[in-house]
Amino acid sequence: YETTRNGIATLFLSQAVLLTIAVAAALGAVLERGRLLAMAVAAFLTGVLIYPLFANWVWGGGWLAQLGVNCGLGHGHVDFAGSSVVHMQGGVIGLIFAWLIGPRIGKYNKDGSANAMPPHNIPYAVAGTFILAFGWFGFNPGSTLAGTDLRIATVAVNTMLASATGCMAATLWMWWVRTKKPDPSMAC
């Protein structure tokens, strides 16, 4: 990015959105089970400590970005579209939160078997899935940072194929193995 006012504003906006995704992924693991103040403190600490530090290590030329070069192994850590800085970080923080809080009440029986906890509103779940998929088609190809970059088509196709494959695999698994019927919530 250029060190102009517009370049700085663009970087700030994109990082704010990516931070929001990381925090949403982390807190989504414990929604409705934690206190609002605890969630706010966790979001604040993630936003001012954890995310900026890790993002700088990877995207800002920090030690992870230079690790491969410094050790004679080629390039350093590569993170296209926030696969580790955003998604892995949000997932790991969410896993830690879920481990600390424990399972949802009613998720497991006394014998350890799990109960399905379907969404409360299937049409909303389907609508949310389509909104998220639409966002991926903007976010993933847009992460090439240039509409003239020919990789943009490959990224868009990979995004489409990955989402379709995940949907079909979940649908077929439920249909053929688990419940013997297709399950829209699992397809989503």
TIFIKE-812422 format. One line per 5 residues: number of its first residue (from 1); their letters; for each residue x, y, z of N, C-alpha, C. Coordinates in nm, 4 decimals, padded with zeros to 6 digits. Example, Ala and Ser with C-alpha at 12.3 -4.5 7.8 and 13.67 -1.06 7.14 Angstrom:
2
1	as	01.3190 -00.5690 00.7800 01.2300 -00.4500 00.7800 01.3200 -00.3300 00.7800  01.2850 -00.2250 00.7080 01.3670 -00.1060 00.7140 01.2900 00.0030 00.7870;
//
This chain:
188
1	yettr	00.0826 -00.1190 00.0000 00.0000 00.0000 00.0000 00.0867 00.1250 00.0000  00.0397 00.2240 -00.0672 00.1093 00.3514 -00.0658 00.0846 00.4168 00.0692  00.1777 00.4990 00.1077 00.1614 00.5672 00.2367 00.0860 00.6975 00.2179  -00.0173 00.6933 00.1378 -00.1040 00.8085 00.1202 -00.2237 00.7945 00.2123  -00.2972 00.9018 00.2242 -00.4164 00.8999 00.3088 -00.5153 00.7946 00.2606;
6	ngiat	-00.5360 00.7825 00.1307 -00.6292 00.6825 00.0782 -00.5777 00.5406 00.0994  -00.4487 00.5205 00.0809 -00.3919 00.3878 00.1035 -00.4033 00.3447 00.2486  -00.3795 00.4379 00.3395 -00.3908 00.4073 00.4824 -00.5360 00.3797 00.5189  -00.6287 00.4587 00.4644 -00.7707 00.4368 00.4917 -00.8165 00.3022 00.4374  -00.7686 00.2649 00.3206 -00.8035 00.1357 00.2618 -00.7503 00.0215 00.3466;
11	lflsq	-00.6261 00.0317 00.3898 -00.5672 -00.0718 00.4748 -00.6427 -00.0822 00.6066  -00.6756 00.0330 00.6666 -00.7499 00.0323 00.7921 -00.8852 -00.0360 00.7750  -00.9572 -00.0007 00.6695 -01.0898 -00.0585 00.6477 -01.0808 -00.2092 00.6254  -00.9876 -00.2536 00.5437 -00.9773 -00.3977 00.5185 -00.9358 -00.4716 00.6453  -00.8445 -00.4174 00.7235 -00.8035 -00.4829 00.8475 -00.9161 -00.4815 00.9511;
16	avllt	-00.9967 -00.3759 00.9534 -01.1095 -00.3719 01.0463 -01.2100 -00.4819 01.0132  -01.2347 -00.5037 00.8853 -01.3273 -00.6092 00.8448 -01.2697 -00.7467 00.8789  -01.1422 -00.7681 00.8510 -01.0801 -00.8964 00.8812 -01.0775 -00.9223 01.0317  -01.0498 -00.8204 01.1102 -01.0534 -00.8341 01.2556 -01.1940 -00.8718 01.3012  -01.2944 -00.8092 01.2445 -01.4328 -00.8393 01.2804 -01.4647 -00.9858 01.2533;
21	iavaa	-01.4153 -01.0382 01.1410 -01.4387 -01.1784 01.1079 -01.3707 -01.2689 01.2116  -01.2478 -01.2383 01.2474 -01.1758 -01.3198 01.3455 -01.2481 -01.3192 01.4799  -01.2928 -01.2034 01.5240 -01.3635 -01.1938 01.6525 -01.4978 -01.2656 01.6447  -01.5695 -01.2493 01.5331 -01.6991 -01.3166 01.5184 -01.6826 -01.4681 01.5199  -01.5785 -01.5184 01.4558 -01.5543 -01.6630 01.4570 -01.5251 -01.7113 01.5977;
26	algav	-01.4444 -01.6370 01.6706 -01.4085 -01.6768 01.8070 -01.5296 -01.6737 01.8993  -01.6037 -01.5650 01.8959 -01.7171 -01.5513 01.9872 -01.8349 -01.6358 01.9436  -01.8428 -01.6708 01.8154 -01.9509 -01.7564 01.7679 -01.9496 -01.8937 01.8322  -01.8339 -01.9359 01.8784 -01.8227 -02.0673 01.9434 -01.8891 -02.0697 02.0798  -01.9102 -01.9544 02.1398 -01.9661 -01.9505 02.2757 -02.0868 -01.8581 02.2871;
31	lergr	-02.1471 -01.8261 02.1747 -02.2644 -01.7386 02.1793 -02.3716 -01.7945 02.2719  -02.4388 -01.7075 02.3384 -02.5497 -01.7384 02.4286 -02.5072 -01.8150 02.5537  -02.3761 -01.8333 02.5729 -02.3295 -01.9052 02.6916 -02.2389 -01.8200 02.7777  -02.2023 -01.7043 02.7305 -02.1147 -01.6170 02.8070 -02.1834 -01.4859 02.8400  -02.1290 -01.4157 02.9337 -02.1828 -01.2847 02.9714 -02.1367 -01.1798 02.8712;
36	llama	-02.2189 -01.0796 02.8509 -02.1893 -00.9744 02.7539 -02.0577 -00.9046 02.7855  -02.0342 -00.8747 02.9123 -01.9099 -00.8072 02.9495 -01.7885 -00.8939 02.9168  -01.7970 -01.0238 02.9435 -01.6858 -01.1140 02.9123 -01.6618 -01.1186 02.7612  -01.7689 -01.1201 02.6835 -01.7554 -01.1195 02.5373 -01.6908 -00.9899 02.4900  -01.7325 -00.8784 02.5482 -01.6760 -00.7486 02.5088 -01.5275 -00.7409 02.5428;
41	vaafl	-01.4899 -00.7893 02.6603 -01.3485 -00.7887 02.7000 -01.2682 -00.8796 02.6068  -01.3208 -00.9980 02.5748 -01.2516 -01.0889 02.4832 -01.2350 -01.0268 02.3449  -01.3392 -00.9614 02.2960 -01.3315 -00.8951 02.1648 -01.2295 -00.7818 02.1683  -01.2288 -00.7057 02.2764 -01.1341 -00.5953 02.2896 -00.9901 -00.6467 02.2922  -00.9640 -00.7480 02.3744 -00.8280 -00.8017 02.3842 -00.7812 -00.8639 02.2525;
46	tgvli	-00.8722 -00.9306 02.1840 -00.8383 -00.9852 02.0528 -00.8055 -00.8726 01.9564  -00.8840 -00.7659 01.9605 -00.8663 -00.6555 01.8666 -00.7452 -00.5682 01.8909  -00.7041 -00.5554 02.0158 -00.5906 -00.4656 02.0436 -00.4601 -00.5389 02.0716  -00.4664 -00.6683 02.1008 -00.3436 -00.7419 02.1303 -00.3163 -00.8565 02.0331  -00.4053 -00.9537 02.0327 -00.3781 -01.0782 01.9614 -00.3752 -01.0579 01.8107;
51	yplfa	-00.4827 -01.0024 01.7531 -00.4907 -00.9875 01.6077 -00.3797 -00.8972 01.5524  -00.3587 -00.7781 01.6061 -00.2530 -00.6938 01.5485 -00.1146 -00.7562 01.5557  -00.0858 -00.8243 01.6655 00.0445 -00.8874 01.6811 00.0656 -00.9966 01.5762  -00.0298 -01.0886 01.5666 -00.0160 -01.1988 01.4713 -00.0200 -01.1484 01.3273  -00.1085 -01.0528 01.2970 -00.1162 -00.9976 01.1611 00.0166 -00.9332 01.1221;
56	nwvwg	00.0805 -00.8644 01.2146 00.2094 -00.8026 01.1854 00.3184 -00.9078 01.1649  00.3149 -01.0137 01.2428 00.4128 -01.1210 01.2248 00.4045 -01.1816 01.0851  00.2809 -01.1905 01.0319 00.2607 -01.2558 00.9025 00.2614 -01.1556 00.7874  00.1794 -01.0513 00.7960 00.1610 -00.9585 00.6837 00.2505 -00.8361 00.6908  00.3060 -00.8067 00.8065 00.3833 -00.6841 00.8221 00.5329 -00.7027 00.8109;
61	ggwla	00.5764 -00.8161 00.7606 00.7200 -00.8416 00.7483 00.7831 -00.8898 00.8767  00.7007 -00.9405 00.9686 00.7504 -00.9899 01.0971 00.8226 -01.1229 01.0850  00.8518 -01.1833 01.1998 00.9360 -01.3028 01.2023 00.8751 -01.4204 01.1271  00.7414 -01.4359 01.1275 00.6821 -01.5458 01.0514 00.6951 -01.5232 00.9010  00.6807 -01.3984 00.8582 00.6944 -01.3671 00.7158 00.8362 -01.3927 00.6671;
66	qlgvn	00.9336 -01.3774 00.7545 01.0741 -01.3925 00.7175 01.1337 -01.5272 00.7566  01.0568 -01.6127 00.8216 01.1099 -01.7360 00.8783 01.1796 -01.8245 00.7745  01.1143 -01.8488 00.6623 01.1751 -01.9347 00.5607 01.3004 -01.8755 00.5016  01.3004 -01.7438 00.4799 01.4172 -01.6760 00.4241 01.5329 -01.6830 00.5228  01.5058 -01.6529 00.6484 01.6101 -01.6520 00.7500 01.6688 -01.7900 00.7779;
71	cglgh	01.5901 -01.8956 00.7558 01.6373 -02.0314 00.7813 01.6857 -02.1003 00.6540  01.6889 -02.0271 00.5425 01.7349 -02.0844 00.4168 01.6362 -02.1834 00.3551  01.5072 -02.1667 00.3841 01.4052 -02.2592 00.3343 01.3178 -02.1976 00.2240  01.3568 -02.0856 00.1700 01.2750 -02.0214 00.0667 01.1980 -01.9049 00.1238  01.0697 -01.9025 00.1000 00.9869 -01.7915 00.1482 00.9368 -01.8185 00.2888;
76	ghvdf	00.8788 -01.7170 00.3483 00.8249 -01.7308 00.4828 00.6799 -01.7750 00.4817  00.6116 -01.7474 00.5887 00.4710 -01.7845 00.6061 00.3870 -01.7165 00.4989  00.3030 -01.7931 00.4303 00.2157 -01.7388 00.3265 00.0723 -01.7512 00.3753  00.0003 -01.6419 00.3726 -00.1375 -01.6392 00.4196 -00.2216 -01.5661 00.3164  -00.2804 -01.6400 00.2245 -00.3658 -01.5789 00.1232 -00.5057 -01.5614 00.1791;
81	agssv	-00.5557 -01.4423 00.1727 -00.6934 -01.4097 00.2115 -00.7220 -01.4346 00.3594  -00.6224 -01.4339 00.4426 -00.6445 -01.4449 00.5858 -00.6689 -01.5843 00.6374  -00.6182 -01.6848 00.5678 -00.6454 -01.8220 00.6095 -00.5954 -01.8513 00.7506  -00.4838 -01.7956 00.7914 -00.4382 -01.8189 00.9288 -00.4588 -01.6963 01.0163  -00.4264 -01.5788 00.9670 -00.4384 -01.4581 01.0496 -00.5836 -01.4376 01.0929;
86	vhmqg	-00.6774 -01.4635 01.0049 -00.8179 -01.4411 01.0375 -00.8851 -01.5702 01.0831  -00.8879 -01.6690 00.9960 -00.9701 -01.7868 01.0214 -00.9098 -01.8821 01.1240  -00.7834 -01.9126 01.1123 -00.7227 -02.0018 01.2111 -00.7206 -01.9352 01.3485  -00.6867 -01.8076 01.3516 -00.6829 -01.7362 01.4785 -00.8206 -01.7339 01.5444  -00.9250 -01.7026 01.4666 -01.0605 -01.7032 01.5212 -01.1013 -01.8414 01.5683;
91	gvigl	-01.0642 -01.9445 01.4917 -01.0978 -02.0813 01.5297 -01.0271 -02.1270 01.6551  -00.8995 -02.0938 01.6680 -00.8236 -02.1350 01.7865 -00.8750 -02.0624 01.9106  -00.9008 -01.9343 01.8976 -00.9550 -01.8593 02.0123 -01.0930 -01.9138 02.0486  -01.1763 -01.9426 01.9474 -01.3083 -02.0013 01.9727 -01.2990 -02.1373 02.0398  -01.2031 -02.2188 01.9975 -01.1821 -02.3502 02.0594 -01.1438 -02.3352 02.2065;
96	ifawl	-01.0572 -02.2398 02.2352 -01.0175 -02.2157 02.3744 -01.1372 -02.1688 02.4562  -01.2168 -02.0771 02.4012 -01.3366 -02.0302 02.4724 -01.4335 -02.1455 02.4973  -01.4584 -02.2271 02.3941 -01.5525 -02.3392 02.4093 -01.5008 -02.4390 02.5117  -01.3711 -02.4636 02.5133 -01.3125 -02.5556 02.6108 -01.3302 -02.5004 02.7525  -01.3098 -02.3686 02.7680 -01.3237 -02.3082 02.9002 -01.4682 -02.3107 02.9492;
101	igpri	-01.5630 -02.2825 02.8616 -01.7037 -02.2749 02.9020 -01.7676 -02.4128 02.9113  -01.7285 -02.5037 02.8229 -01.7864 -02.6382 02.8224 -01.8971 -02.6512 02.7203  -01.9541 -02.7721 02.7082 -02.0560 -02.7957 02.6049 -02.1865 -02.7229 02.6349  -02.2630 -02.7038 02.5307 -02.3954 -02.6441 02.5473 -02.4831 -02.7375 02.6305  -02.5685 -02.6793 02.7134 -02.6599 -02.7587 02.7956 -02.7543 -02.8340 02.7023;
106	gkynk	-02.7641 -02.9644 02.7212 -02.8496 -03.0483 02.6384 -02.7795 -03.1084 02.5174  -02.6538 -03.0737 02.4947 -02.5805 -03.1272 02.3793 -02.5490 -03.2752 02.3967  -02.5135 -03.3170 02.5201 -02.4735 -03.4560 02.5438 -02.5643 -03.5228 02.6457  -02.5880 -03.6513 02.6242 -02.6629 -03.7330 02.7197 -02.5670 -03.7847 02.8267  -02.6208 -03.8436 02.9311 -02.5375 -03.8950 03.0408 -02.4409 -04.0032 02.9936;
111	dgsan	-02.4788 -04.0783 02.8886 -02.3911 -04.1835 02.8367 -02.2843 -04.1305 02.7411  -02.2827 -04.0001 02.7189 -02.1820 -03.9387 02.6321 -02.2249 -03.9230 02.4879  -02.3393 -03.9787 02.4495 -02.3865 -03.9632 02.3122 -02.4340 -03.8199 02.2890  -02.4194 -03.7754 02.1664 -02.4519 -03.6367 02.1335 -02.5942 -03.6241 02.0809  -02.6573 -03.5137 02.1116 -02.7883 -03.4790 02.0579 -02.7699 -03.3744 01.9490;
116	ampph	-02.8430 -03.3900 01.8400 -02.8398 -03.2884 01.7347 -02.9042 -03.1607 01.7883  -02.8448 -03.0486 01.7557 -02.9012 -02.9200 01.7964 -02.9271 -02.8395 01.6693  -03.0382 -02.8684 01.6026 -03.0647 -02.8021 01.4755 -03.0918 -02.6531 01.4953  -03.0725 -02.5756 01.3887 -03.1010 -02.4320 01.3995 -03.2492 -02.4097 01.4298  -03.2787 -02.2976 01.4896 -03.4164 -02.2666 01.5271 -03.5004 -02.2272 01.4074;
121	nipya	-03.4369 -02.1761 01.3016 -03.5115 -02.1256 01.1878 -03.4363 -02.1615 01.0598  -03.4798 -02.2671 00.9928 -03.4112 -02.3146 00.8724 -03.4099 -02.2095 00.7616  -03.5190 -02.1375 00.7341 -03.5106 -02.0346 00.6286 -03.4045 -01.9273 00.6579  -03.3905 -01.8878 00.7842 -03.2856 -01.7909 00.8183 -03.1464 -01.8520 00.7989  -03.1328 -01.9788 00.8356 -03.0033 -02.0452 00.8176 -02.9669 -02.0527 00.6696;
126	vagtf	-03.0637 -02.0849 00.5858 -03.0394 -02.0913 00.4411 -03.0080 -01.9522 00.3872  -03.0848 -01.8520 00.4289 -03.0586 -01.7148 00.3837 -02.9196 -01.6694 00.4276  -02.8827 -01.6998 00.5508 -02.7498 -01.6637 00.5996 -02.6394 -01.7326 00.5218  -02.6636 -01.8575 00.4833 -02.5650 -01.9305 00.4036 -02.5450 -01.8635 00.2685  -02.6546 -01.8236 00.2036 -02.6422 -01.7554 00.0743 -02.5732 -01.6195 00.0884;
131	ilafg	-02.6025 -01.5478 00.1955 -02.5360 -01.4184 00.2184 -02.3868 -01.4400 00.2389  -02.3510 -01.5400 00.3186 -02.2101 -01.5698 00.3419 -02.1410 -01.6124 00.2130  -02.2057 -01.6975 00.1346 -02.1468 -01.7422 00.0077 -02.1270 -01.6231 -00.0869  -02.2227 -01.5334 -00.0912 -02.2095 -01.4137 -00.1748 -02.0908 -01.3296 -00.1278  -02.0740 -01.3192 00.0031 -01.9599 -01.2455 00.0572 -01.8274 -01.3095 00.0204;
136	wfgfn	-01.8246 -01.4430 00.0216 -01.7009 -01.5120 -00.0168 -01.6617 -01.4798 -00.1598  -01.7610 -01.4667 -00.2484 -01.7292 -01.4372 -00.3885 -01.6742 -01.2967 -00.4055  -01.6990 -01.2090 -00.3125 -01.6351 -01.0777 -00.3156 -01.5013 -01.0790 -00.2441  -01.4998 -01.1442 -00.1286 -01.3806 -01.1419 -00.0446 -01.2654 -01.2226 -00.1034  -01.2911 -01.3478 -00.1381 -01.1807 -01.4330 -00.1842 -01.1164 -01.3823 -00.3128;
141	pgstl	-01.1911 -01.3614 -00.4212 -01.1254 -01.3075 -00.5409 -01.0697 -01.1667 -00.5180  -01.1385 -01.0883 -00.4362 -01.0907 -00.9531 -00.4069 -00.9590 -00.9511 -00.3324  -00.9250 -01.0635 -00.2681 -00.7997 -01.0711 -00.1945 -00.6784 -01.0734 -00.2857  -00.6994 -01.0889 -00.4166 -00.5860 -01.0783 -00.5088 -00.5401 -00.9332 -00.5176  -00.6233 -00.8403 -00.4709 -00.5953 -00.6965 -00.4619 -00.5839 -00.6267 -00.5968;
146	agtdl	-00.6219 -00.6931 -00.7035 -00.6212 -00.6283 -00.8340 -00.7172 -00.7015 -00.9270  -00.8126 -00.6295 -00.9818 -00.9069 -00.6895 -01.0753 -00.8402 -00.7357 -01.2033  -00.7194 -00.6891 -01.2280 -00.6477 -00.7306 -01.3487 -00.5598 -00.8521 -01.3259  -00.5495 -00.8989 -01.2019 -00.4702 -01.0178 -01.1708 -00.5455 -01.1396 -01.2228  -00.4837 -01.2152 -01.3121 -00.5519 -01.3273 -01.3751 -00.5857 -01.4395 -01.2774;
151	riatv	-00.5247 -01.4413 -01.1585 -00.5580 -01.5430 -01.0588 -00.6980 -01.5241 -01.0038  -00.7574 -01.4093 -01.0285 -00.8888 -01.3805 -00.9722 -00.9920 -01.4829 -01.0186  -00.9833 -01.5276 -01.1429 -01.0778 -01.6274 -01.1938 -01.0567 -01.7618 -01.1252  -00.9322 -01.8006 -01.1070 -00.9025 -01.9271 -01.0392 -00.9530 -01.9251 -00.8956  -00.9337 -01.8130 -00.8279 -00.9808 -01.8010 -00.6893 -01.1328 -01.8087 -00.6847;
156	avntm	-01.2008 -01.7436 -00.7771 -01.3477 -01.7486 -00.7805 -01.3978 -01.8898 -00.8076  -01.3354 -01.9585 -00.9022 -01.3757 -02.0960 -00.9342 -01.3485 -02.1876 -00.8150  -01.2326 -02.1736 -00.7510 -01.2022 -02.2554 -00.6333 -01.3016 -02.2305 -00.5212  -01.3428 -02.1057 -00.5037 -01.4420 -02.0714 -00.4018 -01.5737 -02.1412 -00.4310  -01.6155 -02.1376 -00.5573 -01.7416 -02.2017 -00.5965 -01.7330 -02.3531 -00.5790;
161	lasat	-01.6240 -02.4135 -00.6260 -01.6100 -02.5587 -00.6168 -01.5996 -02.6061 -00.4726  -01.5278 -02.5322 -00.3890 -01.5139 -02.5712 -00.2487 -01.6483 -02.5659 -00.1770  -01.7243 -02.4600 -00.1973 -01.8536 -02.4492 -00.1288 -01.9515 -02.5538 -00.1806  -01.9534 -02.5783 -00.3110 -02.0437 -02.6796 -00.3671 -02.0053 -02.8191 -00.3190  -01.8753 -02.8469 -00.3120 -01.8293 -02.9777 -00.2653 -01.8649 -02.9994 -00.1183;
166	gcmaa	-01.8448 -02.8986 -00.0360 -01.8812 -02.9100 00.1054 -02.0305 -02.9327 00.1232  -02.1108 -02.8614 00.0483 -02.2567 -02.8768 00.0555 -02.2982 -03.0168 00.0129  -02.2460 -03.0630 -00.0990 -02.2823 -03.1954 -00.1489 -02.2329 -03.3067 -00.0555  -02.1114 -03.2928 -00.0047 -02.0578 -03.3960 00.0851 -02.1431 -03.4064 00.2111  -02.1790 -03.2939 00.2698 -02.2618 -03.2961 00.3905 -02.4007 -03.3524 00.3610;
171	tlwmw	-02.4569 -03.3125 00.2481 -02.5896 -03.3622 00.2108 -02.5877 -03.5132 00.1893  -02.4908 -03.5609 00.1122 -02.4827 -03.7046 00.0848 -02.4525 -03.7856 00.2106  -02.3667 -03.7324 00.2977 -02.3365 -03.8018 00.4235 -02.4633 -03.8198 00.5064  -02.5382 -03.7139 00.5216 -02.6616 -03.7221 00.6003 -02.7623 -03.8145 00.5319  -02.7724 -03.8041 00.4005 -02.8704 -03.8800 00.3247 -02.8379 -04.0287 00.3221;
176	wvrtk	-02.7132 -04.0633 00.3002 -02.6764 -04.2034 00.2816 -02.6312 -04.2721 00.4097  -02.5751 -04.1955 00.5058 -02.5145 -04.2589 00.6224 -02.5915 -04.2310 00.7515  -02.6166 -04.1066 00.7824 -02.6691 -04.0712 00.9152 -02.8212 -04.0849 00.9278  -02.8967 -04.0032 00.8542 -03.0413 -03.9968 00.8766 -03.1239 -04.0579 00.7647  -03.0587 -04.0965 00.6562 -03.1246 -04.1546 00.5384 -03.2182 -04.0559 00.4690;
181	kpdps	-03.1981 -03.9262 00.4935 -03.2714 -03.8216 00.4216 -03.1844 -03.6969 00.4166  -03.1997 -03.6150 00.3125 -03.1175 -03.4927 00.3055 -03.1559 -03.3965 00.4178  -03.0586 -03.3238 00.4689 -03.0801 -03.2332 00.5815 -03.0352 -03.0931 00.5413  -03.1290 -02.9987 00.5222 -03.0908 -02.8642 00.4790 -02.9944 -02.7930 00.5725  -03.0077 -02.8169 00.7032 -02.9181 -02.7479 00.7965 -02.7751 -02.7970 00.7789;
186	mac	-02.7569 -02.9252 00.7523 -02.6221 -02.9770 00.7282 -02.5704 -02.9332 00.5913  -02.6567 -02.9214 00.4936 -02.6158 -02.8726 00.3621 -02.5607 -02.7303 00.3741  -02.6250 -02.6513 00.4587 -02.5770 -02.5132 00.4798 -02.4431 -02.5120 00.5499;
//
